[in-house]
Amino acid sequence: MASSLMPPTNPEPVSNQGPSASDPTTAAAAVSSNTPSGTISSSSKISTLADLRAISLKLYREFMLGAAQFICQKMQNDQNRLKEMMRKDRQDNG
């Protein structure tokens, strides 16, 4: 019985279309465009994602986009590695 959690056989490549949350210039622009002056700085402490979302919704979205892209890329790399291992096994034992 096939599981519904199986990855697609031909996944679409993950592209980096949006701004990166890890890019300091993007992060700074997001903060400055969405928060009142003086609300957040490089020394500000943000303890939770809820705090980040309350302070700057745009920066929160940038962060979540970056995290999602990282997860998708990691999954794609793992899938490619597994495919290569299976191909090599078929070649060695086939």
N, C-alpha and C positions, 0 to 999 in steps of 0.2 A: 504494500500500500504506500503510495507516494505521500510524502508530508507536504502540507501547505506552506511550511516554513523553508522549503528548499529555495536557494537563490535562483534567479533566472539564468537560463543557459547562455544567453547573449546579453549581458548587462550593458547599458549605455555607459560610455566613459564619463567619469566625473570631471567636470570642467570648473575652473576657478573663474566664475563669472562675476561674482560680487566682490566688494571690498573685503579685505582681510582684517579680522579683528586683531590679529597679531601685529599689523602694521601700525607703528606709533603715530604716524601722521594721520592715518584714517581714524584711529581711536581719539586722537586729540581733536580732530575736526568734529567728530560725533559728539564729544563732550561739550565743546564750546558752542556748537549750534543748538544744543538741546537742554542746556542748563543755565540758570542765572549766573551772572558773574560772581566768582568767588565761592561757588557751591562745592566744587570738586577740584582737586589739584593732584599733582604727582605724589603728594604725601598723604592723600586721603586714604582712609582704611574702609574697605567695603567687605563686610563679613559674609554676606550671602548674595545669591542671585536676586533675591527679592529686593535687597538694598540697592543693587545695581539697577534693577528695573525701575525702582522708585526715583532714583537720582537721574538716570538718563535712559529713556526707553530706546533711543537710537543706538547707543553704545551697547545696551543689553542685546539688541537684535544682531548687531555686528558680532558680538561675542558668540552668540548661539549659532550664527551662520558659520563662523570659523570652526566651532566645535563639531558641527554637523559635517562640514567638508572634511575635516580630519578623520572622523569616524568612517565616512564613505570611502575615502582614499585608503585607509587601513584595511577595510573589508575587501576592497578591490585587490590590493596587494596580496592579502592572504589567499584570496580565491585564485589569483594567478599562480601563486606558489604551489597551492594544492593541485591545480591543473597540471603544472609542470612535473610534480612528483608522480602523479597518476600516469602521465604520458611516459615518463622514464620507466616506471614499473611495467607498463604494458610492453615497452620496447625490450626490457631486460628479460621478462618472463613470457613474452608472446611468441 
